[in-house]
Amino acid sequence: MGSTNGHKPVAHERPRTPEQPPPSSRRVIGIALIVGATLLVLVASLGVLALHGRDSGESVVVPPQPSVAPAQAFTVLYKVEDSAGPDVKEQTDYLAVKRPFDVRLEHRDGPPPGGAVLTGSIVTRSDSVTLGGTGDGFTTPRAPSVLPGLVSQPALQAAVDAGKATRKGTSRVLGQSCTEYLYDQFGSEPIGASDNQARVTSCVTADDIMLREVIVFAGKTVRTAEAVKVDRSPTFSDTAWKPAKVTLPDNPEQVADELIEGPPRGSAKALTVQTPSGFHRDLAANVGHTLGPDAPPVLYYVQSYTGNGEQIIVEQPLDSSMGSPWTGRGGSKIDIGNGQPSEILYRAGYVEVETKVGGLPVRVMALRSDLAVYVARQLRLPA
């Protein structure tokens, strides 16, 4: 017997033969049935077309929202053991996050709760601030990007699926369950570079909070950080994302990113970006990124999207004649279904897809691989 959905079973009655309508009524009913069937076919066809790429016969699956949304606001206090030198130093890390734009990280002297801030940073929608030391309060403009210093379990799992990382199982920290991932990573390089000597083990919750991290370099454990306090409902003051003092650059060479909001400068045209429902474009800007005193800046156009507790970043060069500024960084070839050579890179906090649109090199960054691939595949040149 099937479910009655909370209703009492319906008593069965003897079927009755319906009365036949007159011939004229039957003709009208027949026409109505034909029209209705035609409409159903049309609607079904439109639905199928909606699931297909605009220039491809292959179906395009729109990524659903994540099964577990990233924690939107939280603080973590970590006990840190720094064993890189001859002696083990007890230190403290304090991490405060308010998605989608704000992160504060303080590396403090001494055991928790820690003392003086040795190093640190504040990242907001528009600025990057240095904390600690002689550069305390130094503030510069920040180009839109995925929030730094955070982890994403979907990104790490995608790395596992691609053979770039290993899932070791589950563990518990502060009574909370987290999944352990083992991967190679050094500096800003992507996960899984075979020549790296640095190996990281991270234990990450389902809502993207890192509870424990162990870094091994050349076979020696050089750093261990484990959460001693987690708050998923913090109250942030007005000064949480501001330094105690503000120091501005004295000359342009101290500014890594120069931003001009608005449409692309020069002859470039902004790519048409299609995102799943729930996302909206937050910012679009021309960016000049300085690589060093003797290197020309990298000029690109960035579109930043936020929604569903996540970020999507789309970048394109302002001068396509210079080629791609993003190639040769250890990506793996991937077919995203747009007929263009594409690569994917895995990081602890996001996934990056590099491809081309009409010969123009572009890259897309998102917290999940399916989201990055979908947006990259749907990119189009403006009409």
HELIX and SHEET records of a PDB file:
HELIX    1   1 PRO A   23  ALA A   50  1                                  28    
HELIX    2   2 GLY A  133  GLY A  135  5                                   3    
HELIX    3   3 GLN A  153  ASP A  161  1                                   9    
HELIX    4   4 PRO A  252  GLN A  254  5                                   3    
HELIX    5   5 SER A  320  MET A  322  5                                   3    
HELIX    6   6 SER A  369  GLN A  378  1                                  10    
SHEET    1   A11 THR A 139  PRO A 141  0                                        
SHEET    2   A11 ASP A 127  LEU A 131 -1                                        
SHEET    3   A11 VAL A 117  VAL A 123 -1                                        
SHEET    4   A11 ASP A 102  ASP A 109 -1                                        
SHEET    5   A11 LYS A  89  LYS A  98 -1                                        
SHEET    6   A11 ALA A  73  ASP A  82 -1                                        
SHEET    7   A11 LYS A 220  ASP A 231 -1                                        
SHEET    8   A11 MET A 210  PHE A 217 -1                                        
SHEET    9   A11 ALA A 198  VAL A 204 -1                                        
SHEET   10   A11 GLN A 176  ASP A 184 -1                                        
SHEET   11   A11 ALA A 165  VAL A 173 -1                                        
SHEET    1   B 8 ASP A 257  GLU A 261  0                                        
SHEET    2   B 8 HIS A 280  HIS A 289 -1                                        
SHEET    3   B 8 VAL A 298  GLY A 307 -1                                        
SHEET    4   B 8 GLU A 310  PRO A 317 -1                                        
SHEET    5   B 8 LEU A 360  ALA A 366 -1                                        
SHEET    6   B 8 VAL A 351  VAL A 357 -1                                        
SHEET    7   B 8 SER A 342  TYR A 346 -1                                        
SHEET    8   B 8 SER A 332  ILE A 334 -1                                        
END                                                                             
